[in-house]
Amino acid sequence: MNNSEWLSNYDPSNEGFWNSTGKKIAWKTLTITTTALLFSFATWFLYSVIVIKLPQIGYQFSDDQLFWLAAMPGLAGGILRIVNTFLIPIYGTKKVISITTFIKIIPLLMLGFAVMDPNTSFQYFMVIGFLMGIGGGDFSSYMPSTSLFFPKKEAGTALGIQAGIGNFGVSLVQLLSPLIMSLTIFSFLGGGETIVATGKKIYLENIAFIYIVPLFITGIWAWFSLKSIPVMATFREQLDIFKDKHTLYCTMTYIMTFGIFAGLSASFPLMIKNLYVPLDKDLDPLQYAFYGPLIGSATRIIFGKVADKIGGAFLTQLTGLCLILLFLALIFGGYLTPTSKNEFNGFLAIILCIFFFTGIGNAATFKQYPVIFSNSPRKAAGVIGWTAAVAAFGPFVFNVLISQSRAISGDARLFFWFLIVGCVMATFVNWYFYTRKGCERPC
């Protein structure tokens, strides 16, 4: 091993080592990787803005095609997270974080030039959307890495901060994009698109090109500053996490929390467009879309520390119960089949509450997993990566199944009944194995 890259005798559970050396290394690593993760999420969710704007500048894509475009980064993110789950013990933090940061520049360049060309095909946008999933995939390298650097008593706080600030990348895209589309930052490249209905000129390529320089700088920072912990294991050795039934149970609870957060973040703007814009032509989905991810990200940061103090299982239980009630309110309140624009405020309030509780659940579950697998930090890291990988399919599942639900029944209620069933199962598993008195692995 190259001693300049790999740390030796790193033991965060040793309080003396932690206070004298480990804490400084861990927080420096967290700062760099969290910055990189912020731009990963921004890349991953760019299409949540793009799919709203493409029809406005003349692209003749159907609603189903737009849902598929929004779904592609989620499909890729889930697949690539499975790969990323196993990379840290093989290649180390430094190489994985640095290289994945640089790679994301490629689809951003492709997207920026694609929106400048009115002849860009739907298939090419699908390819770009899949490559955008790189930004979602590397999450399953970041979180396992962070779990190795911190002691279990501070893992909830560290993982909450990292994932919460990383999740802010979603809000960053949905808040910043409308502001920078009017600027001529990259007009020297020949861009500028005309909104068909108004004749106004926008610069949609800005929302892709704007992240290229920060990604490059962050990649350089990571390459020269990060170290790796030698928790070495081959791919085959890491498959032992699937021999433990709790890997499945943890996956269920993380699908309920992060899967719903990511899926709703990706589909929320399109839901507003399809449900409420026909009732109110002045409604701009992007004016509201960023609030949900912002709330979910903030609560994830705040409740990471709460989970360290009271344990994660209770907060996960609270999340599950509240999500079930909120989904029922969406269905029976008529907010998925609106007849008046006055129903939008109720719809928005319920969706924002869903984001709030998924943020709590995201913080809580990542506190639980290191405790559930306390006998093996490497396994705990692997489970964190794996659960994040499966839950990353949330944007794909939401966009595709909402579209299918509408095709089958005429609206999205069928899909939300599916979510309720999933939440009931995950909440029961969390109660039975981790929350109730005398449970198998209290956490």
C-alpha positions as CSV (number, residue, x, y, z in Angstrom):
1,M,0.0,0.0,0.0
2,N,1.0,3.6,-0.7
3,N,1.3,5.1,2.8
4,S,0.6,8.6,1.5
5,E,-2.9,7.4,0.5
6,W,-3.8,4.7,3.0
7,L,-4.2,5.3,6.7
8,S,-2.7,2.8,9.1
9,N,-4.1,1.8,12.5
10,Y,-7.2,4.0,12.1
11,D,-9.5,3.1,15.0
12,P,-12.3,5.7,15.7
13,S,-13.6,3.5,18.5
14,N,-10.5,4.2,20.5
15,E,-11.4,7.4,22.4
16,G,-7.8,8.6,22.8
17,F,-7.0,8.1,19.1
18,W,-10.3,9.7,18.1
19,N,-9.7,12.9,20.2
20,S,-6.0,13.3,19.3
21,T,-6.1,12.3,15.6
22,G,-9.2,10.6,14.2
23,K,-11.6,13.5,14.7
24,K,-9.6,15.9,12.6
25,I,-9.2,13.4,9.7
26,A,-12.8,12.3,9.8
27,W,-14.3,15.8,9.7
28,K,-11.9,16.9,6.9
29,T,-12.9,13.8,4.9
30,L,-16.6,14.5,5.7
31,T,-16.2,18.1,4.4
32,I,-14.7,17.1,1.1
33,T,-17.0,14.2,0.4
34,T,-20.1,16.1,1.4
35,T,-19.2,18.9,-1.0
36,A,-18.7,16.3,-3.8
37,L,-22.0,14.6,-2.8
38,L,-23.9,18.0,-3.1
39,F,-22.9,18.2,-6.8
40,S,-23.6,14.5,-7.3
41,F,-27.2,15.1,-6.3
42,A,-27.4,18.2,-8.4
43,T,-26.3,16.2,-11.4
44,W,-28.7,13.4,-10.6
45,F,-31.8,15.6,-10.4
46,L,-31.1,18.0,-13.3
47,Y,-33.7,16.2,-15.4
48,S,-36.5,17.1,-12.9
49,V,-36.1,20.6,-14.3
50,I,-35.2,19.7,-17.9
51,V,-38.4,17.6,-18.4
52,I,-40.5,20.6,-17.5
53,K,-38.7,23.0,-19.9
54,L,-38.2,20.8,-23.0
55,P,-41.9,21.1,-24.2
56,Q,-41.8,24.8,-23.7
57,I,-38.9,25.2,-26.2
58,G,-40.5,23.1,-28.9
59,Y,-39.7,19.5,-28.2
60,Q,-42.7,17.4,-29.1
61,F,-42.4,14.8,-26.3
62,S,-45.6,13.2,-24.8
63,D,-46.3,13.1,-21.1
64,D,-45.3,9.4,-21.0
65,Q,-42.0,10.2,-22.7
66,L,-41.3,13.0,-20.2
67,F,-42.0,10.6,-17.3
68,W,-39.5,8.2,-18.9
69,L,-36.9,10.9,-19.2
70,A,-37.4,11.8,-15.5
71,A,-37.1,8.1,-14.6
72,M,-33.8,7.4,-16.4
73,P,-31.4,9.0,-13.9
74,G,-33.2,7.0,-11.2
75,L,-32.8,3.7,-13.1
76,A,-29.1,4.4,-13.6
77,G,-28.6,5.7,-10.1
78,G,-30.0,2.4,-8.6
79,I,-27.9,0.2,-10.9
80,L,-24.7,2.2,-10.3
81,R,-25.2,2.3,-6.6
82,I,-25.1,-1.5,-6.6
83,V,-21.7,-1.2,-8.2
84,N,-20.6,1.6,-5.9
85,T,-21.6,-0.4,-2.8
86,F,-18.5,-2.7,-3.2
87,L,-15.9,-0.1,-4.4
88,I,-14.6,1.5,-1.2
89,P,-13.1,-1.7,0.3
90,I,-11.4,-2.5,-3.0
91,Y,-10.1,0.9,-4.2
92,G,-10.4,3.2,-1.2
93,T,-12.0,6.5,-0.5
94,K,-9.5,8.7,-2.4
95,K,-9.7,7.0,-5.8
96,V,-13.4,6.4,-5.8
97,I,-14.6,9.9,-4.7
98,S,-12.1,11.7,-7.0
99,I,-12.8,9.7,-10.1
100,T,-16.6,9.6,-9.8
101,T,-16.5,13.4,-9.3
102,F,-14.6,13.9,-12.6
103,I,-16.8,11.5,-14.5
104,K,-19.9,13.5,-13.9
105,I,-18.6,16.3,-16.1
106,I,-19.2,14.2,-19.2
107,P,-23.0,14.0,-19.1
108,L,-23.2,17.6,-18.1
109,L,-21.3,18.6,-21.3
110,M,-23.5,16.3,-23.4
111,L,-26.7,17.8,-21.9
112,G,-25.6,21.4,-22.3
113,F,-24.9,20.9,-26.0
114,A,-28.0,18.7,-26.5
115,V,-30.5,21.4,-25.4
116,M,-28.9,23.9,-27.7
117,D,-29.7,21.7,-30.7
118,P,-33.5,21.6,-31.6
119,N,-32.9,18.3,-33.5
120,T,-31.7,16.3,-30.5
121,S,-33.7,13.1,-30.4
122,F,-35.6,11.6,-27.5
123,Q,-33.3,8.6,-27.6
124,Y,-30.2,10.8,-27.1
125,F,-31.9,12.6,-24.2
126,M,-32.6,9.1,-22.7
127,V,-28.9,8.2,-23.0
128,I,-27.9,11.5,-21.3
129,G,-30.5,10.8,-18.6
130,F,-29.0,7.4,-17.9
131,L,-25.5,8.9,-17.6
132,M,-26.9,11.6,-15.2
133,G,-27.5,8.6,-12.9
134,I,-23.8,8.5,-12.2
135,G,-24.5,11.4,-9.8
136,G,-27.0,9.2,-7.9
137,G,-24.8,6.0,-8.1
138,D,-21.8,7.3,-6.2
139,F,-23.9,7.9,-3.0
140,S,-23.3,4.3,-2.2
141,S,-19.6,4.9,-2.1
142,Y,-19.8,8.1,0.0
143,M,-21.9,6.8,2.9
144,P,-20.0,3.5,3.5
145,S,-16.8,5.5,3.5
146,T,-18.1,8.0,6.1
147,S,-19.4,5.2,8.3
148,L,-15.8,3.9,8.5
149,F,-14.3,7.2,9.6
150,F,-16.6,7.9,12.6
151,P,-17.3,6.0,15.8
152,K,-20.8,4.5,16.2
153,K,-21.8,7.1,18.8
154,E,-21.4,9.9,16.2
155,A,-22.3,8.0,13.1
156,G,-25.9,9.3,13.0
157,T,-24.7,12.9,13.2
158,A,-22.0,12.4,10.5
159,L,-24.2,10.5,8.1
160,G,-27.1,12.9,8.7
161,I,-25.0,15.9,7.8
162,Q,-23.5,14.2,4.8
163,A,-26.7,12.9,3.3
164,G,-28.7,16.0,4.3
165,I,-26.3,18.5,2.7
166,G,-25.9,16.1,-0.3
167,N,-29.7,16.0,-0.6
168,F,-29.6,19.9,-0.8
169,G,-28.3,19.3,-4.3
170,V,-31.9,18.5,-5.3
171,S,-33.1,21.9,-4.0
172,L,-30.1,23.6,-5.4
173,V,-31.0,22.5,-8.9
174,Q,-34.7,23.3,-8.6
175,L,-34.1,26.7,-7.0
176,L,-31.0,27.8,-9.0
177,S,-32.1,26.6,-12.4
178,P,-34.9,29.1,-13.0
179,L,-32.7,32.0,-11.9
180,I,-29.7,31.2,-14.2
181,M,-31.7,30.3,-17.3
182,S,-32.2,34.0,-18.1
183,L,-28.4,34.8,-17.9
184,T,-26.1,34.8,-20.9
185,I,-23.2,33.1,-19.1
186,F,-22.4,30.6,-21.8
187,S,-23.9,32.5,-24.8
188,F,-20.4,32.5,-26.4
189,L,-21.0,28.8,-27.1
190,G,-24.0,29.7,-29.3
191,G,-26.8,28.7,-27.0
192,G,-30.2,30.3,-26.3
193,E,-33.6,28.7,-26.8
194,T,-37.0,30.4,-27.4
195,I,-40.1,29.6,-25.4
196,V,-42.7,28.9,-28.0
197,A,-45.7,30.4,-26.1
198,T,-44.1,33.7,-25.2
199,G,-41.1,34.2,-27.6
200,K,-38.9,34.8,-24.5
201,K,-35.3,33.6,-24.8
202,I,-33.8,31.3,-22.2
203,Y,-30.4,29.6,-21.8
204,L,-31.3,26.1,-20.7
205,E,-27.7,24.9,-21.2
206,N,-26.7,27.1,-18.2
207,I,-28.2,24.6,-15.8
208,A,-25.8,21.9,-17.0
209,F,-22.6,23.9,-17.7
210,I,-22.8,25.8,-14.4
211,Y,-21.7,22.7,-12.4
212,I,-18.7,21.7,-14.5
213,V,-16.1,24.0,-12.9
214,P,-17.2,23.2,-9.3
215,L,-17.0,19.5,-10.1
216,F,-13.5,19.9,-11.5
217,I,-12.3,21.9,-8.5
218,T,-13.8,19.4,-6.1
219,G,-12.3,16.4,-7.9
220,I,-8.8,18.0,-7.6
221,W,-9.4,18.8,-3.9
222,A,-10.5,15.2,-3.3
223,W,-7.5,13.7,-5.1
224,F,-4.9,15.7,-3.2
225,S,-6.6,15.7,0.2
226,L,-8.4,12.5,0.9
227,K,-7.0,9.4,2.5
228,S,-8.3,5.8,2.5
229,I,-9.0,3.4,5.4
230,P,-7.6,-0.1,4.6
231,V,-10.8,-2.1,5.2
232,M,-9.9,-4.4,2.4
233,A,-12.3,-7.0,1.0
234,T,-12.9,-8.6,-2.4
235,F,-16.2,-8.4,-4.1
236,R,-17.0,-12.0,-3.2
237,E,-16.2,-11.5,0.5
238,Q,-18.5,-8.5,0.6
239,L,-21.4,-10.6,-0.6
240,D,-21.7,-12.0,3.0
241,I,-24.1,-9.2,3.8
242,F,-26.8,-11.1,1.9
243,K,-26.6,-14.0,4.3
244,D,-28.1,-11.9,7.1
245,K,-31.9,-11.4,7.0
246,H,-31.4,-7.9,8.5
247,T,-30.0,-6.7,5.2
248,L,-33.4,-7.3,3.7
249,Y,-35.2,-5.6,6.6
250,C,-32.9,-2.6,6.4
251,T,-33.5,-2.3,2.7
252,M,-37.3,-2.2,3.3
253,T,-37.0,0.6,5.8
254,Y,-34.7,2.6,3.6
255,I,-36.9,2.2,0.6
256,M,-39.7,3.7,2.7
257,T,-37.6,6.7,3.7
258,F,-35.1,7.6,1.0
259,G,-36.8,5.8,-1.8
260,I,-39.9,7.9,-1.3
261,F,-37.8,11.1,-0.8
262,A,-35.9,10.6,-4.0
263,G,-38.9,9.4,-6.0
264,L,-41.0,12.3,-4.9
265,S,-38.2,14.8,-5.5
266,A,-38.0,13.6,-9.1
267,S,-41.7,13.4,-9.8
268,F,-43.1,16.3,-7.8
269,P,-42.6,19.0,-10.6
270,L,-44.3,16.7,-13.1
271,M,-47.2,15.9,-10.7
272,I,-47.9,19.6,-10.4
273,K,-47.7,20.1,-14.1
274,N,-50.1,17.2,-14.8
275,L,-52.5,17.7,-11.9
276,Y,-52.8,21.4,-11.3
277,V,-51.4,23.4,-14.2
278,P,-54.4,22.4,-16.4
279,L,-56.6,24.0,-13.6
280,D,-54.3,27.1,-13.3
281,K,-52.3,28.1,-16.3
282,D,-50.3,30.6,-14.2
283,L,-48.9,27.9,-11.9
284,D,-45.2,27.3,-12.3
285,P,-44.1,23.9,-11.0
286,L,-40.5,25.0,-10.4
287,Q,-41.7,27.8,-8.1
288,Y,-42.7,25.1,-5.6
289,A,-40.7,22.0,-6.5
290,F,-37.5,22.9,-4.5
291,Y,-39.4,23.3,-1.2
292,G,-39.9,19.6,-0.7
293,P,-36.3,18.4,-1.1
294,L,-35.2,21.4,0.9
295,I,-37.4,20.4,3.9
296,G,-36.4,16.8,3.6
297,S,-32.7,17.6,3.5
298,A,-32.9,20.0,6.5
299,T,-34.8,17.5,8.6
300,R,-32.2,14.8,7.8
301,I,-29.4,17.0,9.1
302,I,-31.3,18.0,12.2
303,F,-32.6,14.6,13.2
304,G,-29.2,12.9,12.6
305,K,-28.2,14.3,16.0
306,V,-31.6,13.5,17.5
307,A,-31.2,9.9,16.4
308,D,-27.8,9.7,18.1
309,K,-29.4,10.7,21.3
310,I,-32.7,8.6,21.3
311,G,-31.9,5.9,18.8
312,G,-33.1,5.5,15.2
313,A,-35.8,2.8,15.6
314,F,-38.4,5.1,17.2
315,L,-38.0,7.8,14.6
316,T,-38.3,5.3,11.8
317,Q,-41.5,4.0,13.4
318,L,-42.9,7.5,13.6
319,T,-41.9,8.1,10.0
320,G,-43.7,5.0,8.8
321,L,-47.0,5.7,10.6
322,C,-47.1,9.4,9.5
323,L,-46.3,8.5,5.9
324,I,-49.2,6.0,5.8
325,L,-51.6,8.7,7.2
326,L,-50.4,11.3,4.7
327,F,-50.7,9.0,1.7
328,L,-54.3,8.2,2.8
329,A,-55.0,12.0,3.1
330,L,-53.8,12.5,-0.5
331,I,-56.1,9.7,-1.8
332,F,-59.2,10.4,0.2
333,G,-58.8,14.2,0.2
334,G,-59.1,14.1,-3.6
335,Y,-55.8,15.8,-4.1
336,L,-54.7,13.3,-6.8
337,T,-57.9,13.9,-8.7
338,P,-58.4,17.7,-8.3
339,T,-61.3,19.6,-9.8
340,S,-60.3,23.1,-8.6
341,K,-57.1,25.0,-8.4
342,N,-58.1,25.8,-4.8
343,E,-57.1,22.2,-3.9
344,F,-53.4,22.9,-4.7
345,N,-52.6,24.4,-1.3
346,G,-53.8,21.2,0.4
347,F,-51.9,19.1,-2.0
348,L,-48.7,21.1,-1.4
349,A,-49.1,21.0,2.4
350,I,-49.4,17.2,2.4
351,I,-46.5,16.7,0.0
352,L,-44.2,18.9,2.1
353,C,-45.2,17.0,5.2
354,I,-44.2,13.8,3.4
355,F,-40.8,15.3,2.6
356,F,-40.5,16.3,6.3
357,F,-41.0,12.8,7.6
358,T,-38.9,11.1,5.0
359,G,-36.0,13.4,6.1
360,I,-36.5,12.2,9.7
361,G,-36.6,8.6,8.5
362,N,-33.5,9.0,6.4
363,A,-31.6,10.2,9.4
364,A,-33.0,7.5,11.7
365,T,-32.3,4.6,9.4
366,F,-28.6,5.5,8.9
367,K,-28.3,5.6,12.7
368,Q,-29.8,2.2,13.0
369,Y,-27.7,0.3,10.5
370,P,-24.3,0.6,12.2
371,V,-26.0,-0.5,15.4
372,I,-27.8,-3.4,13.8
373,F,-24.5,-4.6,12.3
374,S,-22.3,-3.5,15.2
375,N,-20.2,-6.7,15.1
376,S,-18.7,-5.7,11.7
377,P,-18.1,-2.1,10.6
378,R,-17.3,-3.4,7.1
379,K,-20.7,-5.2,6.9
380,A,-22.4,-2.1,8.3
381,A,-20.8,0.0,5.5
382,G,-21.8,-2.6,2.9
383,V,-25.4,-2.6,4.1
384,I,-25.6,1.2,4.0
385,G,-24.3,1.1,0.4
386,W,-26.7,-1.7,-0.6
387,T,-29.8,-0.2,1.0
388,A,-29.0,3.2,-0.6
389,A,-28.6,1.4,-4.0
390,V,-32.0,-0.2,-3.9
391,A,-33.8,2.9,-2.6
392,A,-32.1,4.9,-5.4
393,F,-34.5,3.3,-7.8
394,G,-37.2,5.6,-6.2
395,P,-37.1,8.2,-9.0
396,F,-37.4,5.4,-11.7
397,V,-40.2,3.6,-9.8
398,F,-42.2,6.8,-9.1
399,N,-42.1,8.2,-12.6
400,V,-42.7,4.9,-14.4
401,L,-45.4,3.6,-12.1
402,I,-47.2,6.9,-11.8
403,S,-47.4,6.8,-15.6
404,Q,-48.6,3.2,-15.6
405,S,-51.1,4.0,-12.9
406,R,-52.6,6.8,-15.0
407,A,-52.7,4.4,-18.0
408,I,-54.5,1.7,-16.1
409,S,-56.9,3.7,-13.9
410,G,-56.8,7.3,-15.2
411,D,-55.0,8.8,-12.3
412,A,-52.1,8.1,-9.8
413,R,-54.2,6.7,-6.8
414,L,-53.3,3.1,-7.6
415,F,-49.6,3.9,-7.3
416,F,-50.2,5.6,-3.9
417,W,-52.0,2.5,-2.6
418,F,-48.9,0.6,-3.6
419,L,-46.8,3.0,-1.5
420,I,-49.2,2.5,1.5
421,V,-48.8,-1.3,1.3
422,G,-45.0,-0.9,1.2
423,C,-45.0,1.5,4.2
424,V,-47.2,-0.8,6.2
425,M,-44.8,-3.7,5.6
426,A,-41.6,-1.7,6.4
427,T,-43.2,-0.2,9.5
428,F,-44.2,-3.6,10.8
429,V,-40.6,-5.0,10.2
430,N,-39.1,-2.0,12.0
431,W,-41.4,-2.4,15.0
432,Y,-41.0,-6.2,15.3
433,F,-37.2,-6.4,15.0
434,Y,-35.9,-3.1,16.2
435,T,-38.5,-1.2,18.3
436,R,-40.8,-3.3,20.4
437,K,-39.8,-4.5,23.9
438,G,-37.6,-7.6,23.7
439,C,-36.9,-7.2,20.0
440,E,-34.0,-8.9,18.3
441,R,-31.8,-5.9,17.7
442,P,-32.9,-2.8,19.5
443,C,-31.5,0.4,18.1
